[in-house]
Each structure stands twice: as structure tokens, then as C-alpha cells.
Amino acid sequence: MRRIIDEKVVKLLKKNEAEMVDAVLDASFIKAWSIRDPRDSRKGYSDSEARVGRTGRTYGLGYKLHLSIDYKRRLPLASIVASANQNEKKHSPTLVEKTKQILKKAGAKLRSIIADSQYSAEKLRNMVSEVVIPYQQTRNAMSKAY
């Protein structure tokens, strides 16, 4: 399935004559259809690979889908599914590498990465010439600005 999707993405990138791509990275929570294991409440009972992780403001049992998207063309470039308890920093280098491989097949290059602060890591910044990670302004910083 992954190979079929990759081939379609490469065809679409070539058709759109993509040369330089700005990729957006983000993760989404996917609920596991399992209950928590009574012996270890951090993992799933019938789905032993599922883990408890953040689902926004709360916690849930499941997975995280890490995506790299060409925002200009609205194309998914690469994806990784991981346990919900794993941080984005852990998977960002692999996600960027997969993104570069897809773009190379299409004759394009990765110009920049745009991601939230969960992806902020030295390893990621060394992989791409331009990384944009906006930080939320805190109340303290806002009050000092005025």
C-alpha cells in the first residue's frame, strides 16, 4: 500500500512540475479500539502496541500519525505511525528522510520544514537549510512587549 501511494505522490509532483517544496510536519492522535491493560494501564489490553499519550488537552490510548505534507499542492509526502506516548522529535528525522526520498524520485528538493515546537530539535535543524518553528508567545512576553 505504501509503495502504491508513494508512486501516486511522485506522479502528482511531476505533473505539477514541483522543483522546491516546503513541507509541513504534524502529528494526529488515532484512538485504539482497546481498553487499558489491567496489569499495566499505560498500554492496550487487546492491542498491545497501543500506548497512552496526549490527545490534545487530555490523554487517550492509541497511536500518533506523523505526516509530512506539501502545503502548496496539498499532497501527503510521507507518514509514520507510532505509539501515542512517543514524542515527535523521535520521529522527525525519519519523516524528513522519507520526505526527501519521495521528492528525489520526483526530481524535486526540500526547501524548508514548517512544524510546531514539538518538532524542535538540533538533529532536524541540521537536515534542512531552513526550519520554521513558531513559538507561542507567553503572557509574560506579551506584557513586556507593551
MIKOL-790107 format. One record per atom (N, C-alpha, C): residue in three letters; atom name; x, y, z. Coordinates in pm, 1 decimal, always signed. Example, Ala and Ser with C-alpha at 12.3 -4.5 7.8 and 13.67 -1.06 7.14 Angstrom:
<koltis>
ALA/N/+1319.0/-569.0/+780.0 .
ALA/CA/+1230.0/-450.0/+780.0 .
ALA/C/+1320.0/-330.0/+780.0 .
SER/N/+1285.0/-225.0/+708.0 .
SER/CA/+1367.0/-106.0/+714.0 .
SER/C/+1290.0/+3.0/+787.0 .
</koltis>
This chain:
<koltis>
MET/N/+82.5/-118.3/+0.0 .
MET/CA/+0.0/+0.0/+0.0 .
MET/C/+87.7/+125.8/+0.0 .
ARG/N/+191.3/+124.4/+82.7 .
ARG/CA/+281.3/+239.9/+93.4 .
ARG/C/+345.7/+269.7/-42.4 .
ARG/N/+388.8/+164.7/-112.0 .
ARG/CA/+453.6/+181.0/-241.9 .
ARG/C/+357.6/+240.2/-345.0 .
ILE/N/+231.8/+197.1/-342.7 .
ILE/CA/+131.2/+249.0/-436.2 .
ILE/C/+108.3/+398.1/-411.3 .
ILE/N/+93.9/+436.0/-284.9 .
ILE/CA/+73.3/+577.1/-250.5 .
ILE/C/+194.7/+659.9/-291.5 .
ASP/N/+314.7/+609.2/-262.5 .
ASP/CA/+437.4/+680.9/-299.9 .
ASP/C/+444.1/+705.3/-450.5 .
GLU/N/+408.6/+604.6/-530.9 .
GLU/CA/+410.3/+619.4/-676.6 .
GLU/C/+312.7/+727.4/-722.4 .
LYS/N/+193.8/+731.6/-662.7 .
LYS/CA/+93.5/+832.9/-699.0 .
LYS/C/+140.8/+973.1/-661.7 .
VAL/N/+202.6/+987.4/-543.6 .
VAL/CA/+253.5/+1117.5/-499.4 .
VAL/C/+363.7/+1165.7/-593.5 .
VAL/N/+453.8/+1076.9/-632.2 .
VAL/CA/+562.0/+1112.5/-725.3 .
VAL/C/+502.9/+1158.5/-858.9 .
LYS/N/+403.4/+1086.1/-910.9 .
LYS/CA/+339.1/+1125.7/-1036.8 .
LYS/C/+275.8/+1264.1/-1026.4 .
LEU/N/+207.5/+1291.0/-914.9 .
LEU/CA/+143.1/+1421.1/-896.1 .
LEU/C/+245.2/+1533.6/-883.2 .
LEU/N/+355.9/+1507.6/-814.5 .
LEU/CA/+461.1/+1608.9/-803.3 .
LEU/C/+521.3/+1639.2/-940.2 .
LYS/N/+545.2/+1535.3/-1020.1 .
LYS/CA/+599.4/+1555.7/-1154.3 .
LYS/C/+500.5/+1631.1/-1242.4 .
LYS/N/+373.2/+1594.2/-1232.8 .
LYS/CA/+269.3/+1659.7/-1312.3 .
LYS/C/+259.7/+1808.5/-1277.5 .
ASN/N/+278.3/+1842.2/-1150.8 .
ASN/CA/+271.6/+1981.2/-1106.3 .
ASN/C/+405.4/+2053.5/-1119.1 .
GLU/N/+503.4/+1985.1/-1177.6 .
GLU/CA/+636.4/+2042.1/-1200.7 .
GLU/C/+697.1/+2102.0/-1073.7 .
ALA/N/+686.3/+2027.4/-966.1 .
ALA/CA/+741.3/+2071.3/-837.6 .
ALA/C/+893.5/+2067.2/-842.5 .
GLU/N/+956.3/+2176.2/-807.6 .
GLU/CA/+1102.8/+2182.1/-800.9 .
GLU/C/+1150.4/+2199.0/-657.5 .
MET/N/+1095.3/+2299.1/-589.0 .
MET/CA/+1129.4/+2325.4/-449.5 .
MET/C/+1002.5/+2311.6/-366.5 .
VAL/N/+1011.6/+2235.0/-257.4 .
VAL/CA/+893.8/+2205.2/-177.2 .
VAL/C/+914.5/+2250.5/-33.3 .
ASP/N/+811.5/+2314.0/+21.4 .
ASP/CA/+806.7/+2347.7/+163.5 .
ASP/C/+713.7/+2245.7/+228.3 .
ALA/N/+765.1/+2169.7/+323.9 .
ALA/CA/+686.3/+2063.6/+386.1 .
ALA/C/+644.5/+2103.4/+527.3 .
VAL/N/+521.4/+2070.2/+560.6 .
VAL/CA/+467.9/+2093.2/+694.2 .
VAL/C/+463.5/+1958.5/+765.5 .
LEU/N/+515.1/+1954.9/+890.6 .
LEU/CA/+512.8/+1833.4/+972.0 .
LEU/C/+413.2/+1850.6/+1085.9 .
ASP/N/+335.0/+1746.7/+1111.6 .
ASP/CA/+246.6/+1748.1/+1227.7 .
ASP/C/+204.1/+1605.6/+1259.2 .
ALA/N/+148.3/+1588.4/+1379.2 .
ALA/CA/+103.0/+1457.1/+1423.0 .
ALA/C/-42.3/+1465.3/+1466.1 .
SER/N/-117.3/+1356.8/+1443.9 .
SER/CA/-256.8/+1346.9/+1485.3 .
SER/C/-274.9/+1220.7/+1566.4 .
PHE/N/-356.4/+1230.4/+1669.3 .
PHE/CA/-385.8/+1115.3/+1754.3 .
PHE/C/-486.3/+1023.9/+1686.1 .
ILE/N/-463.7/+892.8/+1694.6 .
ILE/CA/-556.6/+792.5/+1641.9 .
ILE/C/-596.0/+702.0/+1757.9 .
LYS/N/-724.0/+695.5/+1787.7 .
LYS/CA/-774.7/+616.1/+1900.5 .
LYS/C/-761.4/+466.7/+1871.5 .
ALA/N/-712.7/+392.5/+1970.2 .
ALA/CA/-706.4/+246.4/+1959.3 .
ALA/C/-837.7/+188.6/+2010.9 .
TRP/N/-889.2/+90.4/+1941.8 .
TRP/CA/-1013.5/+26.4/+1985.8 .
TRP/C/-979.8/-88.2/+2079.3 .
SER/N/-937.4/-50.2/+2198.7 .
SER/CA/-896.0/-144.0/+2301.8 .
SER/C/-918.9/-76.5/+2436.5 .
ILE/N/-919.7/-154.6/+2541.4 .
ILE/CA/-922.1/-97.6/+2675.6 .
ILE/C/-780.6/-104.4/+2731.7 .
ARG/N/-756.4/-31.3/+2838.0 .
ARG/CA/-624.5/-36.0/+2900.1 .
ARG/C/-603.1/-169.8/+2968.4 .
ASP/N/-479.2/-217.8/+2962.0 .
ASP/CA/-441.7/-343.8/+3024.5 .
ASP/C/-451.4/-328.1/+3176.4 .
PRO/N/-524.2/-417.4/+3245.2 .
PRO/CA/-537.7/-405.0/+3390.6 .
PRO/C/-403.7/-420.8/+3465.0 .
ARG/N/-308.5/-491.4/+3404.7 .
ARG/CA/-177.7/-511.2/+3468.1 .
ARG/C/-83.8/-393.5/+3445.6 .
ASP/N/-103.0/-321.0/+3335.3 .
ASP/CA/-20.2/-204.8/+3302.2 .
ASP/C/-108.0/-104.3/+3227.7 .
SER/N/-159.7/-4.5/+3298.8 .
SER/CA/-258.6/+88.0/+3242.4 .
SER/C/-200.4/+181.7/+3136.8 .
ARG/N/-70.0/+174.3/+3110.3 .
ARG/CA/-8.1/+258.4/+3007.1 .
ARG/C/-20.3/+198.5/+2868.3 .
LYS/N/-62.6/+71.2/+2857.6 .
LYS/CA/-73.2/+8.0/+2726.0 .
LYS/C/-209.7/-57.1/+2707.2 .
GLY/N/-236.4/-99.5/+2583.3 .
GLY/CA/-365.0/-159.5/+2549.6 .
GLY/C/-372.6/-305.5/+2588.8 .
TYR/N/-495.9/-352.8/+2612.1 .
TYR/CA/-518.1/-491.7/+2650.8 .
TYR/C/-525.8/-581.8/+2527.9 .
SER/N/-619.8/-555.4/+2436.7 .
SER/CA/-631.5/-637.1/+2314.9 .
SER/C/-540.2/-586.2/+2203.7 .
ASP/N/-493.5/-461.9/+2217.2 .
ASP/CA/-398.8/-402.1/+2122.2 .
ASP/C/-272.6/-367.1/+2201.5 .
SER/N/-182.3/-462.7/+2210.7 .
SER/CA/-65.7/-447.6/+2298.9 .
SER/C/+35.4/-343.1/+2251.8 .
GLU/N/+25.7/-296.0/+2127.2 .
GLU/CA/+116.8/-193.2/+2077.7 .
GLU/C/+66.8/-51.6/+2107.1 .
ALA/N/-61.3/-37.5/+2137.4 .
ALA/CA/-118.4/+94.1/+2168.1 .
ALA/C/-65.3/+142.1/+2302.7 .
ARG/N/-44.3/+273.5/+2314.0 .
ARG/CA/+6.2/+334.4/+2437.2 .
ARG/C/-75.7/+457.9/+2471.4 .
VAL/N/-71.3/+494.6/+2597.9 .
VAL/CA/-140.2/+614.8/+2642.9 .
VAL/C/-53.9/+735.6/+2607.7 .
GLY/N/-116.2/+834.0/+2544.2 .
GLY/CA/-45.8/+955.4/+2504.5 .
GLY/C/-140.9/+1073.1/+2498.4 .
ARG/N/-87.7/+1189.9/+2470.9 .
ARG/CA/-166.8/+1312.6/+2465.3 .
ARG/C/-260.8/+1311.9/+2344.8 .
THR/N/-383.2/+1356.6/+2369.5 .
THR/CA/-483.0/+1371.4/+2263.4 .
THR/C/-528.6/+1516.2/+2257.9 .
GLY/N/-437.1/+1606.1/+2273.9 .
GLY/CA/-470.0/+1748.2/+2285.7 .
GLY/C/-454.0/+1786.7/+2431.2 .
ARG/N/-565.5/+1814.8/+2496.8 .
ARG/CA/-560.1/+1854.3/+2638.4 .
ARG/C/-573.5/+1736.0/+2733.8 .
THR/N/-611.9/+1619.8/+2681.9 .
THR/CA/-630.8/+1502.4/+2766.5 .
THR/C/-537.0/+1389.6/+2721.0 .
TYR/N/-560.1/+1271.1/+2777.0 .
TYR/CA/-482.6/+1153.5/+2739.9 .
TYR/C/-575.8/+1046.1/+2686.2 .
GLY/N/-523.2/+963.5/+2596.2 .
GLY/CA/-601.5/+854.8/+2541.0 .
GLY/C/-511.7/+739.3/+2501.0 .
LEU/N/-571.1/+625.1/+2476.2 .
LEU/CA/-498.9/+505.0/+2434.8 .
LEU/C/-499.0/+499.8/+2282.9 .
GLY/N/-379.8/+494.5/+2222.3 .
GLY/CA/-377.2/+488.2/+2077.4 .
GLY/C/-241.7/+507.7/+2014.9 .
TYR/N/-242.4/+575.2/+1901.0 .
TYR/CA/-124.0/+594.5/+1818.0 .
TYR/C/-115.7/+739.9/+1773.1 .
LYS/N/-1.7/+777.5/+1716.4 .
LYS/CA/+12.9/+907.2/+1651.7 .
LYS/C/+50.4/+884.1/+1506.3 .
LEU/N/-20.6/+954.8/+1419.2 .
LEU/CA/+11.3/+954.1/+1276.8 .
LEU/C/+93.6/+1079.0/+1249.8 .
HIS/N/+220.4/+1062.2/+1217.5 .
HIS/CA/+311.5/+1172.9/+1186.5 .
HIS/C/+310.8/+1191.4/+1035.4 .
LEU/N/+278.8/+1313.5/+990.4 .
LEU/CA/+266.7/+1339.8/+847.5 .
LEU/C/+357.9/+1452.9/+802.2 .
SER/N/+405.4/+1439.0/+681.0 .
SER/CA/+477.2/+1543.7/+610.3 .
SER/C/+392.7/+1577.1/+488.6 .
ILE/N/+357.1/+1706.6/+474.7 .
ILE/CA/+266.7/+1747.7/+367.5 .
ILE/C/+325.9/+1863.6/+288.4 .
ASP/N/+315.0/+1855.8/+156.2 .
ASP/CA/+349.0/+1968.3/+70.2 .
ASP/C/+227.7/+2060.7/+75.6 .
TYR/N/+239.1/+2168.3/+153.6 .
TYR/CA/+121.3/+2251.3/+178.1 .
TYR/C/+75.2/+2326.2/+53.8 .
LYS/N/+163.9/+2359.3/-37.2 .
LYS/CA/+125.1/+2433.4/-157.5 .
LYS/C/+35.5/+2348.1/-247.4 .
ARG/N/+71.0/+2221.7/-262.5 .
ARG/CA/-4.4/+2132.4/-350.1 .
ARG/C/-101.6/+2043.5/-272.7 .
ARG/N/-98.9/+2053.0/-141.3 .
ARG/CA/-185.1/+1974.2/-51.5 .
ARG/C/-168.5/+1824.2/-74.5 .
LEU/N/-41.8/+1783.0/-82.2 .
LEU/CA/-9.9/+1641.1/-103.0 .
LEU/C/+57.7/+1582.3/+20.1 .
PRO/N/+13.7/+1465.6/+64.6 .
PRO/CA/+87.8/+1397.8/+171.6 .
PRO/C/+216.3/+1340.4/+112.5 .
LEU/N/+329.2/+1372.1/+173.1 .
LEU/CA/+456.8/+1326.4/+118.2 .
LEU/C/+508.2/+1200.6/+187.8 .
ALA/N/+497.7/+1197.2/+320.9 .
ALA/CA/+548.3/+1083.0/+396.4 .
ALA/C/+468.5/+1069.2/+525.2 .
SER/N/+466.8/+947.9/+581.2 .
SER/CA/+394.9/+925.2/+706.2 .
SER/C/+463.4/+818.0/+789.5 .
ILE/N/+440.5/+828.4/+919.2 .
ILE/CA/+489.2/+729.3/+1014.6 .
ILE/C/+379.2/+711.1/+1118.7 .
VAL/N/+348.0/+587.2/+1154.3 .
VAL/CA/+254.2/+559.6/+1262.3 .
VAL/C/+335.6/+505.6/+1378.6 .
ALA/N/+318.0/+568.2/+1496.6 .
ALA/CA/+394.5/+529.4/+1614.9 .
ALA/C/+302.3/+526.7/+1736.5 .
SER/N/+347.4/+467.9/+1844.3 .
SER/CA/+272.0/+467.4/+1969.2 .
SER/C/+248.6/+610.7/+2014.9 .
ALA/N/+134.4/+634.5/+2078.6 .
ALA/CA/+95.5/+770.4/+2118.4 .
ALA/C/+187.5/+830.9/+2223.8 .
ASN/N/+262.7/+750.4/+2294.9 .
ASN/CA/+348.3/+804.4/+2401.2 .
ASN/C/+484.2/+851.9/+2350.0 .
GLN/N/+510.8/+839.2/+2222.1 .
GLN/CA/+640.7/+879.2/+2167.3 .
GLN/C/+635.4/+1022.1/+2114.6 .
ASN/N/+736.4/+1100.0/+2149.6 .
ASN/CA/+743.3/+1240.3/+2112.3 .
ASN/C/+774.6/+1257.5/+1964.2 .
GLU/N/+728.8/+1369.4/+1908.4 .
GLU/CA/+750.9/+1399.8/+1767.2 .
GLU/C/+899.4/+1408.4/+1732.3 .
LYS/N/+981.2/+1457.4/+1825.3 .
LYS/CA/+1126.0/+1471.8/+1799.9 .
LYS/C/+1189.5/+1338.7/+1760.9 .
LYS/N/+1139.2/+1231.3/+1818.0 .
LYS/CA/+1195.8/+1098.3/+1791.5 .
LYS/C/+1177.0/+1057.5/+1645.4 .
HIS/N/+1065.6/+1097.2/+1585.1 .
HIS/CA/+1032.3/+1051.9/+1450.5 .
HIS/C/+1060.0/+1154.7/+1341.7 .
SER/N/+1089.9/+1277.3/+1379.3 .
SER/CA/+1110.2/+1381.6/+1277.8 .
SER/C/+1225.7/+1353.5/+1181.9 .
PRO/N/+1342.2/+1303.4/+1227.0 .
PRO/CA/+1448.4/+1275.0/+1129.7 .
PRO/C/+1407.4/+1170.0/+1024.5 .
THR/N/+1339.2/+1065.8/+1067.2 .
THR/CA/+1293.6/+961.4/+974.7 .
THR/C/+1188.2/+1017.8/+879.1 .
LEU/N/+1099.0/+1099.6/+931.6 .
LEU/CA/+994.5/+1160.1/+849.2 .
LEU/C/+1054.8/+1252.3/+742.9 .
VAL/N/+1153.7/+1331.7/+781.4 .
VAL/CA/+1220.1/+1421.4/+685.9 .
VAL/C/+1297.0/+1340.6/+581.7 .
GLU/N/+1362.5/+1234.8/+624.6 .
GLU/CA/+1438.2/+1150.0/+530.6 .
GLU/C/+1344.0/+1085.3/+429.7 .
LYS/N/+1229.6/+1034.0/+475.3 .
LYS/CA/+1130.5/+976.1/+383.4 .
LYS/C/+1078.6/+1081.7/+285.9 .
THR/N/+1057.5/+1203.0/+336.5 .
THR/CA/+1011.0/+1313.3/+252.4 .
THR/C/+1112.9/+1343.8/+143.3 .
LYS/N/+1239.8/+1349.8/+180.7 .
LYS/CA/+1347.0/+1376.5/+83.3 .
LYS/C/+1353.4/+1267.9/-24.0 .
GLN/N/+1334.2/+1141.9/+15.6 .
GLN/CA/+1339.3/+1031.4/-79.7 .
GLN/C/+1226.9/+1042.7/-183.5 .
ILE/N/+1106.0/+1074.9/-138.3 .
ILE/CA/+992.7/+1091.0/-230.3 .
ILE/C/+1019.4/+1206.0/-326.3 .
LEU/N/+1066.4/+1318.3/-271.2 .
LEU/CA/+1093.2/+1435.6/-355.3 .
LEU/C/+1203.4/+1407.1/-457.0 .
LYS/N/+1304.5/+1331.4/-416.6 .
LYS/CA/+1414.4/+1297.7/-508.0 .
LYS/C/+1361.9/+1216.5/-626.9 .
LYS/N/+1271.4/+1122.6/-599.2 .
LYS/CA/+1212.0/+1042.0/-707.2 .
LYS/C/+1133.9/+1129.5/-805.4 .
ALA/N/+1079.2/+1239.5/-754.4 .
ALA/CA/+1000.7/+1329.5/-839.3 .
ALA/C/+1085.5/+1439.1/-901.7 .
GLY/N/+1215.7/+1440.8/-871.9 .
GLY/CA/+1303.5/+1543.2/-926.6 .
GLY/C/+1290.8/+1676.8/-856.0 .
ALA/N/+1244.5/+1674.7/-731.5 .
ALA/CA/+1226.5/+1798.2/-654.0 .
ALA/C/+1319.5/+1797.1/-533.3 .
LYS/N/+1330.4/+1912.9/-468.4 .
LYS/CA/+1413.3/+1925.7/-348.5 .
LYS/C/+1332.6/+1987.3/-235.5 .
LEU/N/+1371.8/+1954.3/-114.0 .
LEU/CA/+1308.1/+2008.4/+5.4 .
LEU/C/+1373.1/+2142.0/+39.9 .
ARG/N/+1293.4/+2249.7/+32.3 .
ARG/CA/+1345.5/+2382.9/+61.4 .
ARG/C/+1339.0/+2412.7/+210.9 .
SER/N/+1221.6/+2383.0/+273.4 .
SER/CA/+1207.1/+2414.5/+414.8 .
SER/C/+1108.5/+2321.9/+483.3 .
ILE/N/+1119.3/+2321.2/+615.7 .
ILE/CA/+1028.6/+2246.0/+701.9 .
ILE/C/+955.9/+2346.7/+789.6 .
ILE/N/+825.5/+2330.5/+802.1 .
ILE/CA/+744.2/+2412.1/+891.6 .
ILE/C/+679.1/+2315.1/+989.4 .
ALA/N/+698.2/+2339.4/+1119.7 .
ALA/CA/+645.5/+2246.8/+1219.9 .
ALA/C/+619.3/+2320.2/+1350.6 .
ASP/N/+546.7/+2253.8/+1441.0 .
ASP/CA/+524.1/+2313.6/+1571.7 .
ASP/C/+642.0/+2284.8/+1664.4 .
SER/N/+636.9/+2338.4/+1784.2 .
SER/CA/+751.1/+2330.9/+1875.7 .
SER/C/+786.2/+2188.9/+1919.6 .
GLN/N/+693.5/+2094.1/+1906.7 .
GLN/CA/+723.9/+1955.3/+1942.8 .
GLN/C/+829.8/+1893.7/+1851.5 .
TYR/N/+848.4/+1950.1/+1734.6 .
TYR/CA/+948.0/+1900.2/+1639.8 .
TYR/C/+1082.7/+1969.7/+1653.6 .
SER/N/+1091.7/+2068.2/+1741.3 .
SER/CA/+1214.1/+2146.0/+1755.4 .
SER/C/+1327.7/+2060.4/+1813.6 .
ALA/N/+1426.3/+2031.1/+1730.0 .
ALA/CA/+1541.7/+1951.6/+1771.4 .
ALA/C/+1660.7/+1986.0/+1682.1 .
GLU/N/+1778.5/+1981.5/+1739.1 .
GLU/CA/+1901.5/+2013.2/+1665.7 .
GLU/C/+1918.9/+1921.7/+1544.2 .
LYS/N/+1886.0/+1793.0/+1562.7 .
LYS/CA/+1901.5/+1695.7/+1453.9 .
LYS/C/+1816.8/+1734.6/+1332.1 .
LEU/N/+1694.0/+1779.5/+1357.1 .
LEU/CA/+1606.3/+1822.3/+1247.9 .
LEU/C/+1662.0/+1946.3/+1179.6 .
ARG/N/+1710.2/+2041.5/+1256.6 .
ARG/CA/+1763.4/+2166.7/+1201.7 .
ARG/C/+1887.8/+2141.9/+1115.4 .
ASN/N/+1961.1/+2036.3/+1142.8 .
ASN/CA/+2080.5/+2003.7/+1064.2 .
ASN/C/+2047.1/+1932.1/+933.3 .
MET/N/+1923.3/+1884.6/+918.8 .
MET/CA/+1885.7/+1808.1/+799.7 .
MET/C/+1837.7/+1896.1/+684.5 .
VAL/N/+1790.6/+2016.9/+716.5 .
VAL/CA/+1731.1/+2105.6/+616.7 .
VAL/C/+1787.6/+2245.3/+637.1 .
SER/N/+1807.4/+2317.3/+527.5 .
SER/CA/+1866.3/+2451.5/+538.9 .
SER/C/+1774.7/+2550.4/+608.6 .
GLU/N/+1642.9/+2535.5/+593.7 .
GLU/CA/+1550.5/+2628.7/+659.3 .
GLU/C/+1443.2/+2551.4/+736.2 .
VAL/N/+1435.6/+2578.4/+866.8 .
VAL/CA/+1333.9/+2517.6/+951.6 .
VAL/C/+1259.0/+2630.7/+1020.7 .
VAL/N/+1126.8/+2632.2/+1005.2 .
VAL/CA/+1043.2/+2734.4/+1067.1 .
VAL/C/+959.3/+2667.9/+1175.2 .
ILE/N/+986.2/+2706.0/+1301.1 .
ILE/CA/+910.7/+2654.1/+1414.3 .
ILE/C/+865.3/+2773.2/+1499.2 .
PRO/N/+741.3/+2818.8/+1477.1 .
PRO/CA/+693.5/+2932.7/+1555.9 .
PRO/C/+666.1/+2891.7/+1699.6 .
TYR/N/+697.8/+2978.9/+1790.8 .
TYR/CA/+672.8/+2955.1/+1932.0 .
TYR/C/+558.0/+3043.0/+1977.1 .
GLN/N/+472.8/+2988.2/+2063.8 .
GLN/CA/+363.5/+3067.7/+2116.5 .
GLN/C/+419.5/+3171.2/+2212.3 .
GLN/N/+363.5/+3288.3/+2207.7 .
GLN/CA/+407.2/+3393.6/+2296.1 .
GLN/C/+341.5/+3372.4/+2432.6 .
THR/N/+422.0/+3379.0/+2539.3 .
THR/CA/+367.7/+3362.4/+2674.2 .
THR/C/+308.9/+3493.9/+2722.7 .
ARG/N/+229.8/+3488.0/+2827.2 .
ARG/CA/+169.6/+3610.4/+2881.9 .
ARG/C/+278.0/+3705.8/+2929.8 .
ASN/N/+383.2/+3650.8/+2989.4 .
ASN/CA/+494.3/+3736.1/+3036.9 .
ASN/C/+557.2/+3813.2/+2922.5 .
ALA/N/+583.2/+3742.8/+2812.5 .
ALA/CA/+646.2/+3805.1/+2696.3 .
ALA/C/+553.5/+3910.3/+2636.1 .
MET/N/+421.2/+3881.9/+2636.9 .
MET/CA/+325.2/+3978.0/+2581.4 .
MET/C/+319.8/+4103.3/+2667.0 .
SER/N/+321.4/+4088.7/+2799.6 .
SER/CA/+312.3/+4206.2/+2885.8 .
SER/C/+439.0/+4291.4/+2876.0 .
LYS/N/+553.4/+4228.2/+2851.3 .
LYS/CA/+679.2/+4302.9/+2836.8 .
LYS/C/+684.1/+4376.5/+2704.0 .
ALA/N/+612.2/+4324.7/+2604.1 .
ALA/CA/+614.3/+4386.7/+2472.9 .
ALA/C/+538.4/+4520.5/+2472.9 .
TYR/N/+445.6/+4535.7/+2565.4 .
TYR/CA/+364.1/+4657.8/+2568.8 .
TYR/C/+414.8/+4753.9/+2669.1 .
</koltis>
